[in-house]
Amino acid sequence: MPRKALVTGGASGIGLACARRLMADGLEVAIVDLRPDHLAGIAGDVTSIHELDVVDGPAVNRLVAELEPIDVLVNSAGVTGPNVPVWEMDDEGWARTIAVNLTGTFNTMRAVLPGMRERGWGRIVNIASIAGKEGNPNLGAYSASKAGVIGLTKSVGKEAATDGVIVNAVAPAVIATPILEGVGQATIDYMVSKIPMGRLGQSEEVAALVSWLASDEVSFSTGHTYDISGGRATY
Ligand SMILES: NC(=O)c1ccc[n+]([C@@H]2O[C@H](COP(=O)([O-])OP(=O)(O)OC[C@H]3O[C@@H](n4cnc5c(N)ncnc54)[C@H](O)[C@@H]3O)[C@@H](O)[C@H]2O)c1
């Protein structure tokens, strides 16, 4: 039986690259996305696609129950949120960013963990961000949500440490995906200028790291956030 993966935000960018990579690794892949139509023209690449807002906890629970057993969860659904300083941020932009990036990650983890623990094997990979470690200016809600993902990953990694369930995060610097359409050029230039390799990363480079974190090869590492930042991260 092939292992089964659930990839949130899998219709685009990093999530799509992860879905493709996990399929190439031999897993069955189900994609959850608010807008699976993002997949236009390439839907045949994946086994099943579900339209779902990850913020809707009960709907996430129902979908997971339908798809079980889920062996691998990749949380890639995310939004950049308001690209403004905190003193200009509205309530709605703040709340939605935290809801999608942090609460969405919590919802899916909470839904899959009982099954993974019962079966004694599971891998969870949360797509955090270098912004969660360093804080990017004019991306306050985003940076706070990703810092939350890093903290949550640390907690759950410890909680499930003796259950055969390994929980890690990755922290990419700026990666060339459609999410950048919501970010101003000045912010992108700022982010690239901080990368010693002097370029944007590619989704496939992130997917290669996720592939390892979703496999049997990772066996003595949990609760950690792995760097994929072209040398930007210093810790
Ligand atoms: N691209 C970067 O520079 C970068 C850097 C660091 C971290 N990340 C993180 O990587 C993840 C993927 O980003 P990406 O660059 O591939 O962006 P993307 O916009 O290409 O893909 C994000 C996907 O998430 C989906 N999504 C958004 N809200 C959702 C919701 N509520 N429920 C379900 N699906 C939802 C979107 O429809 C989209 O298909 C995000 O969590 C992002 O914060 C991206």
The ligand as an ORCA input file, in Angstrom:
! r2SCAN-3c Opt
* xyz 0 1
  N       6.823     32.067     -1.789
  C       7.578     32.484     -0.782
  O       8.427     33.356     -0.903
  C       7.412     31.852      0.573
  C       8.433     32.017      1.518
  C       8.297     31.449      2.766
  C       7.163     30.741      3.080
  N       6.179     30.593      2.160
  C       4.989     29.851      2.550
  O       4.814     28.759      1.686
  C       3.428     28.431      1.625
  C       3.005     28.321      0.185
  O       3.152     29.584     -0.426
  P       3.336     29.762     -1.994
  O       4.440     30.716     -2.172
  O       3.367     28.441     -2.633
  O       1.983     30.553     -2.324
  P       0.837     30.304     -3.390
  O      -0.060     31.486     -3.294
  O       1.421     29.937     -4.707
  O       0.082     29.016     -2.800
  C      -0.693     29.094     -1.639
  C      -1.921     28.240     -1.858
  O      -2.654     28.240     -0.622
  C      -4.028     28.312     -0.938
  N      -4.771     28.844      0.192
  C      -4.749     30.114      0.672
  N      -5.592     30.229      1.690
  C      -6.158     29.011      1.870
  C      -7.126     28.518      2.768
  N      -7.678     29.292      3.691
  N      -7.479     27.212      2.673
  C      -6.944     26.404      1.727
  N      -6.031     26.839      0.834
  C      -5.642     28.129      0.913
  C      -4.100     29.249     -2.157
  O      -5.319     29.085     -2.856
  C      -2.876     28.821     -2.944
  O      -3.192     27.827     -3.903
  C       2.697     29.526      2.393
  O       2.389     29.066      3.689
  C       3.696     30.635      2.445
  O       3.497     31.470      3.546
  C       6.275     31.128      0.910
*
